[in-house]
Amino acid sequence: MVPGQASPIIRGVMSYTHRHRYLLIVGVPGLLALATLFWLFRGATTAALAEQQMAANVTLTRSLSALLGPQITALLAGRPAAIQEFRAALLPLIRGTHIARLKIYDARGLTVFSTNPAQIGETQRDNPGFRSAISGTSRSMVVDRDEIDRFEGALSDRTLVASYIPLRDDPAGLSVGVFEVYTDITDAAAGAEKFQRWIFMWIGGGLTLVYAGVFWVSNRADTLEHRRRVREEQSQLSALHHHHHDHLTRLPNRQRFKEQLADRMAQEKAAGKRFAIVLVDLDNFGRVETDVGYHGWEEAIILIAARLSECVRATDGLFRIGRDQFAFLVHGPAAREQLIGLAERVRAVIRQSLDVGGAATSVTASVGIAVFPDDGSAPASLFAGARAALVRVKSDGGDGYEFTTQAVAT
């Protein structure tokens, strides 16, 4: 892993969060678009119903004009008996239809007839529908009424189409009056709305399933990606561990020893403190392989590493730096006797019998000690000093210890 960069796991979590954020960003506008489409479709359906009903109302008023022309003329002329005559002729024609109310205005906007007698005599000259129709243009609109008085009785909670249609009885084709026809489309509107709900329920359900599928696929992909990144980081950590550790004893290896030595030297130099290197070389260890074989030799190394680990303090470090060599980094030795004690413990645990490969054997150890900063102010010189002390022990027959110099602070 490159220093300063987020780990693959962290990058995976960030990718997971961002991808689901993108899905949310896409999904919410999609739902809003669906709601807007539903609203527009509903408005278009309502407008289509109004146009369809207005066409029917135009046909109706033309038929009434043809059938009841004399009565309509009498109404517009203001004959006293014309209202009753027209009503008697009209009701049989519209009974059983969807006509909820019918009114006739003269050219001034005065109501000369209504299926609701109470409205006769009212003026509607400022009504937009009347003004459009008297100018020659039919107009319709959809209205909702809590209650409307129909000639056959009152109706409640109705959806109606109100149509204003020119009444032409002039040779020049001018409008001499206006029909106002209220048609009950409650059932048709309810059916259309039910159909709309059904359509959008399926569309919304389909989109929801698609979004859920995309979300599941994305979630699955993120899960697999996250697992891959975890494996990648674990593999990197494992590779780093193998790079810095001995595969047989699991102790830090020579490369790690060099890094730790340089780091420790920089820290102690800055703090003005001391530390020591203690090198351990197993004497005549090749004889063990002869006695117990290669696999027995490996078991012996593992057993010796375990015994040496018992000599290490929490502040110190133990490393395997060669085939039969180990090294200690000892933090802040207080006195020469402390290092001598460590050397004696190391020699004692190594002298213990090694029962491996079905046979018993034993070895001894040579120990070389160097102290920073007395025996070297650089990693290489300090290690060389400890190595030189170790070689002197070896040349004297091994199974001993020696300091690089005789001066160790007390």
C-alpha positions, 0 to 999 in steps of 0.5 A: 500500500502506497503511503498517504493513500487510502487502503483498498478497503476504505476506497471500496467503502467510498466506492460503495457509498458513491455508487448508491448515491448515484442510484439515489440521484438517478432514482429520485428524479425518475420518480418525480418524472413519473409523478409529473407524467401522471399529472400531465397524462391526467390533465390530457385525459380530462381535456380529451373528455371535455373536447369529446363531450363538447362535440356531443353537446354541439351536436345536441344543441344543433338537434334542439335548434332544428327540432325546437326552433320556433320555441327557441325563437319565442324564448328569445322574443320574450313571449310569456308562455314560451318558457313553459312551452319550451320546457314541455317540449325539451324535457322528454328529449333530454330525460334519461341522458347525461344532461344535468342542466340546460340554459339559454341566454339571449344576446345580452347575457340574460337567462331566458330559459333554465331547467332550474327555473330559479335561474331564469332572469339572471344575467351572465354577460360577464361570464367568460364562457358566454362571451366566447360563445356569443362571439362565435366560439364554443367553449367547454370546461370541466367542473366539480360540483358538490351539488347541482339541481337537475331537472330530475332532482339534485345531484351531489359530488359530480364531475361535469362538462360545462359547454357554451355553444353559439345559438345561430338563428340569424341569416348572416350567421351571427350568434343570437344567443348561447346554449349552456349545457352541463353534462354529467361525466362523473362515471366516465371521469372515474373510469378514466382515472381508474384506468390512469391509476392502473396504467401508472401502477404497472409503470410505477411497479415496473420501474420499482422492480427495475430500480430494485434490480439495478440496486441489487446488482449494484449492491452485489457488485459492490459486495464482490468488489469489497471482498476483492479489495479485502483480499487484495489488502490481505494479500498485500499485508501477507506479502509485506509480512513475508517480506519482513518475517522468516517463514520458518520461525515467524520471527522478523527477518534480516531485512526487518532487523536492518530497518528496525536498527536504523529506526532505533538508532535515529530515535535514540540519537535524538533522545540521547539514549543508549541501546545494544545489539546482541548477536547470537550464532549457534556453534556447530549447528550443521551437526544437528542436521547430520544427527536428526536430518533436515526436518529435524534441523527445522524443528530444532530451529523452531524450538530454539527460536521459541526459547530465545523469545522467552528471553525478550522483554516487551521493549526489545526485539528478536530477529532471525538474521541468518540460517543459524543466527539471531539478533536482539535489539535491547532498549536502553541497557542500564548497565553491563550486568544487564547485557551479561545477564541476557547473554547468560540466559541465551546460552543457558536456553540454547544448551538445553537438550533438543528432542527432535526427529526422534533423537536428542541433541544439543548445541551451544551459542556464541554471543557478540555485543555492541552498544550504541553510541560507544561501539558505533554511531551508524547502523553498519559500524555498530553491527560490524562491532557486534559481529567482530566480538562474535567472531572473537568468541568463535575463534576462542572455541565458542560457547561464550560472549564478548563485548565490542569494547570493554566500556559499557556505562554503569 
